[in-house]
Protein backbone atom coordinates (compact mmCIF):
# COMPACT_ATOMS: atom_id res chain seq x y z
CA UNK A 1 0.00 0.00 0.00
CA UNK A 2 2.84 2.41 0.83
CA UNK A 3 4.44 1.58 -2.53
CA UNK A 4 1.17 2.53 -4.25
CA UNK A 5 1.12 5.87 -2.46
CA UNK A 6 4.75 6.53 -3.43
CA UNK A 7 3.97 5.64 -7.04
CA UNK A 8 1.02 8.04 -6.92
CA UNK A 9 3.28 10.88 -5.75
CA UNK A 10 5.78 10.06 -8.53
CA UNK A 11 3.06 9.92 -11.18
CA UNK A 12 1.79 13.31 -10.05
CA UNK A 13 5.35 14.69 -10.11
CA UNK A 14 5.94 13.40 -13.64
CA UNK A 15 2.66 14.99 -14.71
CA UNK A 16 3.60 18.45 -13.41
CA UNK A 17 6.05 19.04 -16.25
CA UNK A 18 6.47 17.61 -19.73
CA UNK A 19 10.21 18.00 -19.11
CA UNK A 20 10.28 15.28 -16.42
CA UNK A 21 10.91 11.92 -18.06
CA UNK A 22 11.30 9.59 -15.07
CA UNK A 23 11.37 9.50 -11.29
CA UNK A 24 12.02 7.07 -8.48
CA UNK A 25 12.19 6.79 -4.70
CA UNK A 26 15.26 4.89 -3.61
CA UNK A 27 16.47 3.84 -0.18
CA UNK A 28 19.86 5.26 0.79
CA UNK A 29 21.32 1.78 0.35
CA UNK A 30 20.23 1.69 -3.30
CA UNK A 31 16.99 -0.33 -3.28
CA UNK A 32 14.16 1.01 -5.46
CA UNK A 33 11.06 1.61 -3.34
CA UNK A 34 8.83 2.96 -6.13
CA UNK A 35 9.39 4.27 -9.64
CA UNK A 36 7.83 5.69 -12.75
CA UNK A 37 10.50 4.88 -15.32
CA UNK A 38 10.31 4.47 -19.09
CA UNK A 39 10.70 0.99 -20.58
CA UNK A 40 14.30 -0.03 -20.99
CA UNK A 41 15.58 1.81 -17.93
CA UNK A 42 16.82 -0.68 -15.34
CA UNK A 43 15.45 0.02 -11.83
CA UNK A 44 18.40 -1.66 -10.13
CA UNK A 45 20.93 0.43 -12.05
CA UNK A 46 19.05 3.68 -11.33
CA UNK A 47 18.89 2.76 -7.64
CA UNK A 48 22.55 1.85 -7.35
CA UNK A 49 23.75 4.93 -9.25
CA UNK A 50 21.53 7.26 -7.22
CA UNK A 51 22.72 5.89 -3.89
CA UNK A 52 26.36 6.05 -4.98
CA UNK A 53 26.12 9.64 -6.24
CA UNK A 54 24.27 10.85 -3.16
CA UNK A 55 26.84 9.21 -0.89
CA UNK A 56 29.65 10.86 -2.84
CA UNK A 57 27.83 14.20 -2.73
CA UNK A 58 27.43 13.88 1.05
CA UNK A 59 31.10 13.22 1.50
CA UNK A 60 32.12 16.04 -0.83
CA UNK A 61 29.88 18.56 0.94
CA UNK A 62 31.33 17.57 4.31
CA UNK A 63 34.97 17.44 3.22
CA UNK A 64 34.76 20.81 1.49
CA UNK A 65 32.83 22.44 4.35
CA UNK A 66 29.70 23.15 2.28
CA UNK A 67 27.23 22.12 4.95
CA UNK A 68 24.49 19.54 4.68
CA UNK A 69 23.92 18.18 1.18
CA UNK A 70 20.62 19.31 -0.34
CA UNK A 71 20.79 17.91 -3.86
CA UNK A 72 22.99 16.50 -6.57
CA UNK A 73 22.51 17.72 -10.14
CA UNK A 74 24.09 15.99 -13.12
CA UNK A 75 23.91 17.58 -16.55
CA UNK A 76 24.57 15.42 -19.58
CA UNK A 77 24.18 16.03 -23.30
CA UNK A 78 20.82 14.23 -23.23
CA UNK A 79 19.39 15.75 -20.07
CA UNK A 80 19.58 16.12 -16.31
CA UNK A 81 19.52 13.82 -13.31
CA UNK A 82 18.48 15.44 -10.04
CA UNK A 83 18.77 13.67 -6.70
CA UNK A 84 17.54 14.98 -3.38
CA UNK A 85 16.83 13.49 0.02
CA UNK A 86 13.21 12.61 0.75
CA UNK A 87 13.54 12.05 4.47
CA UNK A 88 16.61 10.61 6.15
CA UNK A 89 16.52 7.16 4.57
CA UNK A 90 15.32 7.77 1.01
CA UNK A 91 16.29 9.63 -2.13
CA UNK A 92 14.11 11.12 -4.86
CA UNK A 93 15.74 10.84 -8.28
CA UNK A 94 14.30 12.69 -11.28
CA UNK A 95 15.41 12.62 -14.90
CA UNK A 96 14.60 15.59 -17.12
CA UNK A 97 15.03 16.66 -20.72
CA UNK A 98 18.06 18.76 -21.73
CA UNK A 99 15.97 21.91 -22.32
CA UNK A 100 14.05 21.58 -19.04
CA UNK A 101 13.07 24.62 -16.98
CA UNK A 102 15.05 23.69 -13.91
CA UNK A 103 13.57 26.30 -11.56
CA UNK A 104 10.11 24.81 -11.89
CA UNK A 105 11.44 21.27 -11.64
CA UNK A 106 13.37 22.13 -8.45
CA UNK A 107 10.17 23.47 -6.90
CA UNK A 108 8.10 20.42 -7.93
CA UNK A 109 10.81 18.02 -6.75
CA UNK A 110 11.06 19.77 -3.38
CA UNK A 111 7.31 19.45 -2.85
CA UNK A 112 7.33 15.79 -3.88
CA UNK A 113 10.30 15.04 -1.58
CA UNK A 114 8.42 16.61 1.34
CA UNK A 115 5.35 14.48 0.59
CA UNK A 116 7.49 11.35 0.39
CA UNK A 117 9.28 12.19 3.65
CA UNK A 118 5.91 12.66 5.38
CA UNK A 119 4.72 9.30 4.05
CA UNK A 120 7.81 7.39 5.10
C-alpha positions in Angstrom: 0.0 0.0 0.0 2.8 2.4 0.8 4.4 1.6 -2.5 1.2 2.5 -4.2 1.1 5.9 -2.5 4.8 6.5 -3.4 4.0 5.6 -7.0 1.0 8.0 -6.9 3.3 10.9 -5.8 5.8 10.1 -8.5 3.1 9.9 -11.2 1.8 13.3 -10.0 5.3 14.7 -10.1 5.9 13.4 -13.6 2.7 15.0 -14.7 3.6 18.5 -13.4 6.0 19.0 -16.3 6.5 17.6 -19.7 10.2 18.0 -19.1 10.3 15.3 -16.4 10.9 11.9 -18.1 11.3 9.6 -15.1 11.4 9.5 -11.3 12.0 7.1 -8.5 12.2 6.8 -4.7 15.3 4.9 -3.6 16.5 3.8 -0.2 19.9 5.3 0.8 21.3 1.8 0.4 20.2 1.7 -3.3 17.0 -0.3 -3.3 14.2 1.0 -5.5 11.1 1.6 -3.3 8.8 3.0 -6.1 9.4 4.3 -9.6 7.8 5.7 -12.8 10.5 4.9 -15.3 10.3 4.5 -19.1 10.7 1.0 -20.6 14.3 0.0 -21.0 15.6 1.8 -17.9 16.8 -0.7 -15.3 15.4 0.0 -11.8 18.4 -1.7 -10.1 20.9 0.4 -12.0 19.0 3.7 -11.3 18.9 2.8 -7.6 22.5 1.8 -7.4 23.8 4.9 -9.2 21.5 7.3 -7.2 22.7 5.9 -3.9 26.4 6.1 -5.0 26.1 9.6 -6.2 24.3 10.9 -3.2 26.8 9.2 -0.9 29.7 10.9 -2.8 27.8 14.2 -2.7 27.4 13.9 1.0 31.1 13.2 1.5 32.1 16.0 -0.8 29.9 18.6 0.9 31.3 17.6 4.3 35.0 17.4 3.2 34.8 20.8 1.5 32.8 22.4 4.3 29.7 23.2 2.3 27.2 22.1 5.0 24.5 19.5 4.7 23.9 18.2 1.2 20.6 19.3 -0.3 20.8 17.9 -3.9 23.0 16.5 -6.6 22.5 17.7 -10.1 24.1 16.0 -13.1 23.9 17.6 -16.6 24.6 15.4 -19.6 24.2 16.0 -23.3 20.8 14.2 -23.2 19.4 15.8 -20.1 19.6 16.1 -16.3 19.5 13.8 -13.3 18.5 15.4 -10.0 18.8 13.7 -6.7 17.5 15.0 -3.4 16.8 13.5 0.0 13.2 12.6 0.8 13.5 12.1 4.5 16.6 10.6 6.1 16.5 7.2 4.6 15.3 7.8 1.0 16.3 9.6 -2.1 14.1 11.1 -4.9 15.7 10.8 -8.3 14.3 12.7 -11.3 15.4 12.6 -14.9 14.6 15.6 -17.1 15.0 16.7 -20.7 18.1 18.8 -21.7 16.0 21.9 -22.3 14.0 21.6 -19.0 13.1 24.6 -17.0 15.1 23.7 -13.9 13.6 26.3 -11.6 10.1 24.8 -11.9 11.4 21.3 -11.6 13.4 22.1 -8.4 10.2 23.5 -6.9 8.1 20.4 -7.9 10.8 18.0 -6.7 11.1 19.8 -3.4 7.3 19.5 -2.9 7.3 15.8 -3.9 10.3 15.0 -1.6 8.4 16.6 1.3 5.3 14.5 0.6 7.5 11.3 0.4 9.3 12.2 3.6 5.9 12.7 5.4 4.7 9.3 4.1 7.8 7.4 5.1 
